[in-house]
Amino acid sequence: MNRLSIPSALLSAKLTQNVADLRSRISAVSTEATTGQRADLTKHLSGRIGDAMLSQKALQDITSERSTLGIREARLDLVQQSLSGIQTTTNGLSARLLSAVGIGNESEVTAVSRDAKNALEKVFSSLNVRHGERFLFAGDATSTQPFGDTDQLLSDVRQMAIDATDAADFETRMDDYFNSPTGGWQQTIYQGSVTASDGDAVTATDPALRKVVAGLATMALAGQDSTPALLQINMGALQSAADKVSEGQVDLTNLRAGLGVTQERITSSQEALDVEETILTEAFTKIATRDQYEAATELRELESNLEASYLLTARLSNLSLMNYLR
């Protein structure tokens, strides 16, 4: 026969549950005292959990948008560096060529021709720049390197100079080659896409770049070694080449200025995100954090209550044993 009274059994069960609750609460408050964060934010906020989740989602969106802006910023910076390098590489070549041709200095013309060929190779290298695995001047064909070496281009331009009847005919052939969708520039030389879904992108079909390349390719063939006759004797063809490089440099400056405006907008957007994040973080912190001193005080009280519950449980066990032994 079980001598344990029903009220004692109920009291024991209640104490056991109370001890379990206290231990669970101590665990949660201990975490809060250490981290300063609410262990159960949903329970703490109750009906306000929706507002907290919206704030948290807004902070996550800011992080995502900042990452996107950072990628755009990095890509534009690389494009600017490439375009700046092209301008630096081609600077002064037009004036040197015209000066040498004007005074009939064939050795200087050959020197400029050599420098123009080197500059053309550097231009192609600059236009092959990548951000990660993405070729920045290839348009939508981001995984395709836009240019190989310059040999094919120079071979095509040399043949046009040989076939041309005069400077005007050569200019017409060059115009078709570089500006027509069916010309050699887009069909043979440039391996990227003429379209770009990325609004920040600059493709190698940009008029400024085509002018620079066309001018350099002609200048590169103006030297004394294996030069087409047209480019040896015709001042008009060389004048046009020099003008193209000069005009291309001006156009590159305008292109870079437009990209600079975009970069300024990105910087402004990043600064606006910083302000928004500060405000949202402060608001979320107020509702999601726990005062660590307050948590530590509660923790001591809970530990005292747990000790008292253990003592009461022990006394109840002793009383139950005495009832059983009677």
Buried (B, 14 or more C-beta within 10 A) or exposed (E): EEEEEEEBEEBBEEBEEBBEBBEEBBEBBBBBBEEBEBBEBEEBBEEEBEEBEEBBEBBEEBEEBBEEBEBBBEBBEBBBEBBBBBBEBBEEBBEBBBBBBEEEBEEBBBBBBBBBBBBBBBBBBBBBBBBEEBBBBBBBBBEEBBBEEBEEBBEBBBEBBEEBEEBEBBBEBBEBBBBEEEBBBBEEBBBBBEEBEBEBBBBBBBEBBBBBBBBBBBBBBBBEEEBBEBBBEBEEBBBBBBBBBBBBBEBBEEBBEEBEEBBEEBEEBBEEBEEBBEEBBEBBEEBBBBEBEEBBEBBEEBBEBBEEBEEBBEEBEEBBEEEEEE
